Amino acid sequence: MRRQRAIDVLVIGGGPAGLAAAGRLARVGAGTVEVLEREGRAGGVPRHCHHRGFGRWGVTGPQYADRLVEAALGAGVAVRTGVSATGWAGALVVDTTGPHGLERITARAVVLATGARERPRAARLVPGTRPAGVYTTGELQQAVHLHHQRIGTRAVVVGAEPVSYAALAALRRAGVEVAALVTEETRPQVGRARAASARLGRRVPLLTGTTIVELLGRGRLSGVRLRHADGRPGAIACDTVVFTGDFVPEQELARRGRVPLDSGTRGPAVDGAFRTAARGVFAVGNVLHAVEPARAAAREGAAAAVAVRRHLEGADWPASAGLPVEAVAPLRWVAPNRLVPGEPPVPGARFLLRTAETLVRPVLLVTQGGRCLHRARVPRRVLANGSLHLSGAWVGLVDAAGGAVRIGLG
Ligand SMILES: Cc1cc2nc3c(=O)[nH]c(=O)nc-3n(C[C@H](O)[C@H](O)[C@H](O)COP(=O)(O)OP(=O)(O)OC[C@H]3O[C@@H](n4cnc5c(N)ncnc54)[C@H](O)[C@@H]3O)c2cc1C
C-alpha cells in the first residue's frame, strides 16, 4: 500500500539547483515545500568533490553542500534523504520509495532537479573485456571521498576537461600514479595554467588526438590500447581507467512523465520561466543541460522559484510549447530552448549555449526568419565545450508568427 500525501511544491533532487529552488520558495511563503534526495545525504555532486572551487568563496564541495542544506532547512524546507522518485501516477502525482516504504505525493508544482551523469564505459562503446578498475569520475570520487576504498596503483584518465583534472586530483589523493590523460580533442579543454600544472608540475603526460580502442585484462584491468590521430597504435599498462566528462542529463524521470525533451541538450525542453511542456512541471540545473558550475545551477534554482511561485498564485500556463530556440553550429545547444513571445526570461535566468569549437571573442547573433534581433560580442576566448551566456533583452522583438529563433555566430 502506498501512503498518500498532498503538498504544495515537490522538488526532485537535492543538489544545488533543487536546494536553492526549495529554499527560496520556502522563504517567500510558497507553502509546504519538500525535497526528495535518493542518496543518504543531500547536497548533490559537491558532497563528494573534496577540492576547492565551489560557490562565490571557492570553498570545498562538502562545505558548499552543507551550506545549501542548512539554508534550505533553515527556510523550512522538508529535505527527505534516501527517497527516490520512481515514476508518475498522474500529471502532478509522483510515486516514491524510501526507508519508510512507498508513497504517492500529489503536488501543485513539481520541480525536476535530478542533475546529470557521466556516460559510463558501456555507453561509450569501448570494446574489450569487462575487468574491475573502470570508473566514471563520480564513481571514483564517491569511492575515494565517501567510502575510502582502495582504488589501484596506476591509472589512465580519459578526457581533458575540468572534471578530468578533478579525477586526477582524486586519484593522487588515493595514492594512485596517473600514467596519462588521454583525449580525442586536439588540446585540453581547460585554461593553459591548469593544463601546464598537471603536465609539468605533476608530470602527467597529456595525449591529445588519441582514442582508447580497447580495455585489456581479465578480472582486473591490465592496460588500455590506444590509437593516435595519425593512426599509430599504442598501449599503456594500468590497473585503473577513469572515463570523465561526456555528461548527459539525468532525464529518466522526465521521460517517464512524458515531459518533452530538447534534441540538443537531451534534457527537458523549457522556456525562460523553466516551465516544461507539462503543466505545473518545472526543470532546473544540470538536468537541463549537463554540467555547469554549482553556482550556476543554484542560480537557476533560485530564478525558477520566482516562476513556480507565480504559477502557485494562478499565473497562466502557456497553451502551446512556445517557439523553438535553436543553436546554429558550431554552437551545440541552447537552454532555455523555447520561448513565449513577449515574455522575457524570469529575473536571474539567461540563455546558456555550448560551443563545439574554440572561439575567440565571438559575436552571438540572434535571428528569426533571417531578421536580426540582437548581436552581442563575448569579450573573451571560449574553449571547445565551453559555455556562453546571453541575456534575454531581445525577447520582446520576437514575432509570435515568425517561427523558430536561431542563435549562431555573426
Ligand atoms: C567531478 C566534478 C567536479 C566538479 N567541480 C566543480 C567545482 O569545482 N566548482 C563548481 O562550481 N562546480 C563543480 N562541478 C559542477 C557541480 O557539481 C554541478 O554543476 C552541480 O552539482 C549541479 O547541481 P544540480 O543540482 O543540477 O545537480 P546534482 O548536483 O547532480 O544533484 C542532483 C541530485 O538529484 C538526485 N536525484 C537524481 N534523480 C533522483 C530521483 N529520481 N529521486 C531523488 N533524487 C534524485 C541525485 O542523487 C543528486 O543528488 C563539478 C562536477 C563534477 C561532476
The ligand as an SDF file (V2000), in Angstrom:
LIG
                    3D

 53 58  0  0  0  0  0  0  0  0999 V2000
   33.6820   15.7660  -10.7630 C   0  0  0  0  0  0  0  0  0  0  0  0
   33.0120   17.1010  -10.7270 C   0  0  0  0  0  0  0  0  0  0  0  0
   33.6960   18.2090  -10.2540 C   0  0  0  0  0  0  0  0  0  0  0  0
   33.0600   19.4590  -10.1810 C   0  0  0  0  0  0  0  0  0  0  0  0
   33.7430   20.5280   -9.6950 N   0  0  0  0  0  0  0  0  0  0  0  0
   33.1130   21.7240   -9.5670 C   0  0  0  0  0  0  0  0  0  0  0  0
   33.7820   22.8520   -8.9770 C   0  0  0  0  0  0  0  0  0  0  0  0
   34.9480   22.7810   -8.5960 O   0  0  0  0  0  0  0  0  0  0  0  0
   33.0810   24.0110   -8.8490 N   0  0  0  0  0  0  0  0  0  0  0  0
   31.7850   24.1250   -9.2500 C   0  0  0  0  0  0  0  0  0  0  0  0
   31.1760   25.1930   -9.0830 O   0  0  0  0  0  0  0  0  0  0  0  0
   31.1250   23.0840   -9.8190 N   0  0  0  0  0  0  0  0  0  0  0  0
   31.7600   21.8970   -9.9850 C   0  0  0  0  0  0  0  0  0  0  0  0
   31.0960   20.8370  -10.5390 N   0  0  0  0  0  0  0  0  0  0  0  0
   29.7160   21.0390  -11.0490 C   0  0  0  0  0  0  0  0  0  0  0  0
   28.6420   20.9940   -9.9500 C   0  0  0  0  0  0  0  0  0  0  0  0
   28.8970   19.9940   -9.0280 O   0  0  0  0  0  0  0  0  0  0  0  0
   27.2830   20.7570  -10.5960 C   0  0  0  0  0  0  0  0  0  0  0  0
   27.0690   21.6990  -11.5910 O   0  0  0  0  0  0  0  0  0  0  0  0
   26.1280   20.8820   -9.6140 C   0  0  0  0  0  0  0  0  0  0  0  0
   26.2500   19.9040   -8.6140 O   0  0  0  0  0  0  0  0  0  0  0  0
   24.7950   20.7210  -10.3580 C   0  0  0  0  0  0  0  0  0  0  0  0
   23.7410   20.7940   -9.4590 O   0  0  0  0  0  0  0  0  0  0  0  0
   22.3600   20.0690   -9.7580 P   0  0  0  0  0  0  0  0  0  0  0  0
   21.5280   20.3200   -8.5490 O   0  0  0  0  0  0  0  0  0  0  0  0
   21.8380   20.4620  -11.0580 O   0  0  0  0  0  0  0  0  0  0  0  0
   22.6980   18.5050   -9.8810 O   0  0  0  0  0  0  0  0  0  0  0  0
   23.3900   17.4680   -8.8940 P   0  0  0  0  0  0  0  0  0  0  0  0
   24.4160   18.0920   -8.0400 O   0  0  0  0  0  0  0  0  0  0  0  0
   23.7950   16.3200   -9.7610 O   0  0  0  0  0  0  0  0  0  0  0  0
   22.1850   16.9970   -7.9520 O   0  0  0  0  0  0  0  0  0  0  0  0
   21.1200   16.2200   -8.4310 C   0  0  0  0  0  0  0  0  0  0  0  0
   20.6130   15.3580   -7.2870 C   0  0  0  0  0  0  0  0  0  0  0  0
   19.4070   14.7050   -7.6840 O   0  0  0  0  0  0  0  0  0  0  0  0
   19.3740   13.4300   -7.0920 C   0  0  0  0  0  0  0  0  0  0  0  0
   18.4260   12.6200   -7.8540 N   0  0  0  0  0  0  0  0  0  0  0  0
   18.5070   12.2820   -9.1740 C   0  0  0  0  0  0  0  0  0  0  0  0
   17.4330   11.5400   -9.5340 N   0  0  0  0  0  0  0  0  0  0  0  0
   16.6660   11.4220   -8.4220 C   0  0  0  0  0  0  0  0  0  0  0  0
   15.4140   10.7600   -8.1630 C   0  0  0  0  0  0  0  0  0  0  0  0
   14.7510   10.0890   -9.1300 N   0  0  0  0  0  0  0  0  0  0  0  0
   14.8980   10.8240   -6.9080 N   0  0  0  0  0  0  0  0  0  0  0  0
   15.5600   11.5020   -5.9120 C   0  0  0  0  0  0  0  0  0  0  0  0
   16.7500   12.1340   -6.1160 N   0  0  0  0  0  0  0  0  0  0  0  0
   17.2840   12.0940   -7.3500 C   0  0  0  0  0  0  0  0  0  0  0  0
   20.8230   12.9590   -7.2100 C   0  0  0  0  0  0  0  0  0  0  0  0
   21.1060   11.9370   -6.2840 O   0  0  0  0  0  0  0  0  0  0  0  0
   21.5890   14.2490   -6.9110 C   0  0  0  0  0  0  0  0  0  0  0  0
   21.9320   14.3640   -5.5470 O   0  0  0  0  0  0  0  0  0  0  0  0
   31.7190   19.5880  -10.6230 C   0  0  0  0  0  0  0  0  0  0  0  0
   31.0300   18.4720  -11.1190 C   0  0  0  0  0  0  0  0  0  0  0  0
   31.6640   17.2390  -11.1800 C   0  0  0  0  0  0  0  0  0  0  0  0
   30.8990   16.0620  -11.7100 C   0  0  0  0  0  0  0  0  0  0  0  0
  1  2  1  0
  2  3  1  0
  2 52  2  0
  3  4  2  0
  4  5  1  0
  4 50  1  0
  5  6  2  0
  6  7  1  0
  6 13  1  0
  7  8  2  0
  7  9  1  0
  9 10  1  0
 10 11  2  0
 10 12  1  0
 12 13  2  0
 13 14  1  0
 14 15  1  0
 14 50  1  0
 15 16  1  0
 16 17  1  0
 16 18  1  0
 18 19  1  0
 18 20  1  0
 20 21  1  0
 20 22  1  0
 22 23  1  0
 23 24  1  0
 24 25  2  0
 24 26  1  0
 24 27  1  0
 27 28  1  0
 28 29  2  0
 28 30  1  0
 28 31  1  0
 31 32  1  0
 32 33  1  0
 33 34  1  0
 33 48  1  0
 34 35  1  0
 35 36  1  0
 35 46  1  0
 36 37  1  0
 36 45  1  0
 37 38  2  0
 38 39  1  0
 39 40  1  0
 39 45  2  0
 40 41  1  0
 40 42  2  0
 42 43  1  0
 43 44  2  0
 44 45  1  0
 46 47  1  0
 46 48  1  0
 48 49  1  0
 50 51  2  0
 51 52  1  0
 52 53  1  0
M  END
$$$$
